[in-house]
Amino acid sequence: MANEENLKPFKKGYDERREGNGRPKKFTTLMKEEGYKLSEVNDSIQAIMAMDEQEIKKVLKNEGATMLEKTVAKAIIKSYEKGSLYSMDTLLSRVYGKPKETVDATVEAKTINVTLNLENPKGK
């Protein structure tokens, strides 16, 4: 049973027990606030993914590169160094969407026959 002392309703407006910031914003939402359009974000990702290793490393060292370009370049280099495809998969899904998945399923149907006798039993 709950302790009645601890049960306090939230106050209207500001209540120090509530998290005021809410859910963290997605990367693309933050980029939109900075003035990027979704197509520009996707174009930047595509362009960087088409570069070779030396060109990507130049992007990281370039002081004139945007944070978007540096972030994508760093993610690609980290994935490459770790031998992981996670960042590449995420970036490709971001730009091109996830590929369609097919599922093979086998359903076996069984037939059950039920007979119900509704006649009165003999002798009643």
C-alpha positions in Angstrom: 0.0 0.0 0.0 1.3 3.5 -0.8 2.3 5.8 1.9 -0.2 8.7 2.0 2.5 11.2 3.0 4.4 10.6 -0.3 1.4 11.1 -2.5 1.4 14.7 -3.6 -0.3 15.9 -6.8 1.7 17.9 -9.3 1.2 21.7 -9.1 -0.2 23.6 -12.1 2.5 25.3 -14.1 6.0 24.8 -12.7 6.7 21.9 -10.4 10.3 21.1 -9.5 9.6 17.4 -9.7 8.9 17.5 -13.5 11.5 17.2 -16.2 11.1 20.5 -18.0 13.2 19.8 -21.1 11.2 16.9 -22.5 12.4 14.4 -25.1 15.8 15.2 -26.7 15.5 16.5 -30.2 16.5 14.4 -33.1 19.6 15.3 -35.1 17.6 16.4 -38.2 15.4 18.6 -36.1 18.4 20.3 -34.6 19.8 20.8 -38.1 16.5 22.4 -39.3 16.8 24.9 -36.4 20.3 25.8 -37.7 18.8 26.5 -41.1 19.5 23.2 -42.9 16.8 21.6 -45.0 16.3 17.9 -45.0 17.5 17.6 -48.6 20.7 19.5 -47.7 21.4 17.1 -44.8 20.9 14.2 -47.1 23.1 15.8 -49.9 25.9 16.3 -47.4 25.8 12.7 -46.2 25.8 11.4 -49.8 28.7 13.6 -50.8 30.9 12.6 -47.8 30.0 8.9 -48.2 31.3 9.2 -51.8 34.7 10.4 -50.7 37.8 8.3 -50.2 39.6 8.1 -46.8 42.0 10.9 -47.5 39.3 13.3 -48.5 37.2 12.5 -45.5 40.2 13.1 -43.2 40.7 16.5 -45.0 37.1 17.4 -44.1 37.8 16.7 -40.4 40.9 19.0 -40.5 39.2 21.7 -42.5 38.3 24.6 -40.2 35.7 25.9 -42.8 33.7 22.6 -42.8 30.3 22.7 -41.1 29.6 20.7 -38.0 27.3 18.5 -40.1 30.1 17.6 -42.4 32.6 17.0 -39.6 30.1 14.9 -37.6 29.3 12.7 -40.6 33.0 12.4 -41.6 34.0 11.4 -38.0 31.2 8.8 -37.8 32.4 7.2 -41.1 36.1 7.2 -40.1 35.3 5.7 -36.7 33.2 3.0 -38.3 36.0 2.3 -40.7 38.6 2.1 -38.0 36.5 -0.2 -35.8 35.5 -2.4 -38.8 31.9 -1.8 -38.0 29.1 -1.1 -40.5 26.7 0.4 -37.9 27.3 4.1 -38.8 27.3 3.3 -42.5 24.0 1.4 -42.2 22.5 4.3 -40.2 23.6 6.9 -42.7 22.5 4.9 -45.7 19.1 4.3 -44.1 18.9 8.0 -43.4 19.5 9.0 -47.0 17.9 6.1 -49.0 15.5 4.6 -46.5 15.5 1.0 -45.2 15.3 -1.7 -47.9 12.1 -3.7 -48.1 12.2 -6.9 -46.0 10.4 -10.1 -47.0 9.2 -12.7 -44.6 8.5 -16.3 -45.6 5.9 -17.8 -43.4 4.2 -21.2 -43.4 0.8 -21.5 -41.9 -0.7 -24.9 -41.3 -4.5 -25.1 -40.9 -6.3 -27.8 -39.1 -10.0 -28.5 -39.4 -11.9 -29.6 -36.4 -15.5 -30.9 -36.7 -17.8 -30.5 -33.8 -21.2 -32.1 -33.6 -23.8 -30.9 -31.1 -26.8 -33.0 -30.4 -29.7 -30.7 -29.3 -32.4 -33.3 -29.1 -33.9 -34.3 -25.8 -32.4 -37.4 -24.2 -34.5 -40.5 -24.3 -36.9 -41.0 -21.5 -37.3 -37.3 -20.5 
